[in-house]
Amino acid sequence: MSVERTGFLALLKREVLRFVRRPRNTFVPPFITNVLYFSVFGVILGERINEIAGVPYILFILPGLIVLGAVSNAFENASFSIFHGRWNRYIEEVLTSPLSYRSMVGAYVLSSATRGIFVGALVAVIGVFFTTVGVVRPFYLIAFMLVITLLFASLGVVGGLWAEDFDDLTMMNQFILRPLVFFGGVFYSLNELPATLQQVSLLNPMIYMVNGVRYGFLGVSEVDPNMSLAVLVALTVAVSAVNVALFRRGYGLTD
């Protein structure tokens, strides 16, 4: 096994173990939060709303909640890991290793995407206790989950390099990421909006992610899933390339 591959796997393992060994911080909060979401929005409001696009409301919101949990955790893991390494200066050990910048970025992104997928799966398991969950288009479900977690893990790397203190990390997650998700069609259908707001909503990339995962579960989407997947793949590749370039320049990594 080459030195490059050994170093990559070692860094990947370290980053995965970092969140696996802290389940109270990694898995318990999204578990509690999503039980509340399903109880309030799915059960209580679901009895009043009944169906959207012929789908029971509680099942309609499930894909959106999975996206919310997956992308939030992928972004948070990458941004915190990068920033914490900068803050405590142990990221210098990675920078001085024989790893290429591509391998460094790849380890941080893959480990964070793994956390996002774990949390997304946890949300799906919670949903089983509230409604009948099926997968109509498994290829699209897997493809979209991989792409969106990799994308937001990559964005998290950018956030971790940019942040100057821990408040910046909180601000990005709470005031940028979550509003985009909530206005991304998680709890409502685009068809319920006025025509102008529908067009404005299409500028929100979360619309395509939520509908893509919804298409995987239910076979229902308000946007073309193939176009959405292609655009998201291109965006993921672009952000990953930016990450490698930032590492190469030492942006946020050196004083």
ABEGO torsion letter per residue (X at the ends): XBAAAAAAAAAAAAAAAAAAABAAAAAAAAAAAAAAAAAAAAAAAAAAAGBBGGBBAAAAAAAAAAAAAAAAAAAAAAAAAAAAAAAAGAAAAAAABABBAAAAAAAAAAAAAAAAAAAAAAAAAAAAAABBBBBABAAAAAAAAAAAAAAAAAAAAAAAAABABAAAAAAAAAAAAAAAAAAAGAABBAAABBAAAAAAAAABAAAAAAAAAAAAAAGBBABBAAAAAAAAAAAAAAAAAAAAAAAAAGBGABX
